[in-house]
Each structure stands twice: as structure tokens, then as C-alpha cells.
Amino acid sequence: MTHQNYWDWMQLALDKALPADRHAELHAHLAECVACAERWETLNRVHTLFLAEPMIAPRAGFTGRFKARRREQHSRPRMVWGFITLGMSAVGTSVFSMFMLALSFWPLAQIVGQPAAANAVFNNVTVASRLASTLAGALWVMVKALGQVILFSPAAWAVALASLAVTVGWLFLLRRLSVQGMVR
């Protein structure tokens, strides 16, 4: 029999799980083998030291943190499937929208085939593009004016900084609550 088997028996004997017949065989081997006897003595000393020390409790909130981490690990696969479903829905919606858009251009293609109707459509598109260009220009002027007001107004800066502080505080609180297991 190899020494490894006796070493395993030593561990079982320390755990009080070694059968009685093996116990006698182990002690007979320890009387003959010096290396195994030294190992047995060392294991007994270490085992005694471990038994003498009190058990150390985990830090406060360990159970809550552990449960929160387990919930998070279990929710990850559901999140992945949710993202896959969302992506497939987006692709399906896009394909359906393109199909419907192509179908809506069929009557337009029939109209454009007639010269008078084509001129009317072209004129309407030209007017619509001019209108869109004018609206975009007006919007750009408004954005520039608001930008000038915001850049040089202390009140606007105060509102922006306050909203940033509230957002950071909210995120910090949400993070703390999720670590404690109060938010899913």
C-alpha cells in the first residue's frame, strides 16, 4: 500500500471518519514508518491549533452582499436573452418597415411615369426642401442664441451643476442600495 493511502486515512482519522479496522491498521503503519509518524504528529499539532482558535464571523452584511451577487449572476442570462430578443425585434421591425416603405413607393412610381404628375411631384418636393432648409436655419439661429445665453449666464451654469450633482447623488445611492440587496 502506498503512503498516499495512509495520508488520506490520517485526514479521515482527524475528522473522526476512519473506520475502526482501518484505524488499527493506520496505527500499526505509524509504528513502523518514521515519515508517516512525523506527518501524523504535524497534522495533529495543526489540528489542535485549529480547534483552539474560535471561528471568525464574516463581515457585517456578508449574507446580503452574497445574495445580491447571486441574484445578479442569475439575472445575467436573462439580460442576454432580453438583449437578443430586443435586437431581433429591431431587425424584424426594420425589415418590415423597409418592405412597407417599398410598397408605399409603388403608387408613386406609377404617378411619376406620367409627365404632368412628375412635374407636380418635383415642384412639391422642391417646395418641401426649401421649407425644411428654412426651418433648419431658424433652428440653428435659436440654438446659437441659446448657446450664447447659457455660456455667459451664471444661473444656467448653476442649474447645470445642480442637476449634475443630483444625478451623481442618485447614482451613488442606487449603487449603495444595490450592493445591500435592496434594489433588484
WOCORFEN-V711575 format. One record per helix or strand. SS is the DSSP state (h for helix, s for strand). FROM is the first residue (numbers start at 1). TO is the last residue. If there is no record, write none. Layout:
BEGIN
ss=SS from=FROM to=TO
ss=SS from=FROM to=TO
END
This chain:
BEGIN
ss=h from=3 to=14
ss=h from=20 to=32
ss=h from=34 to=52
ss=h from=62 to=112
ss=h from=115 to=151
ss=h from=154 to=180
END
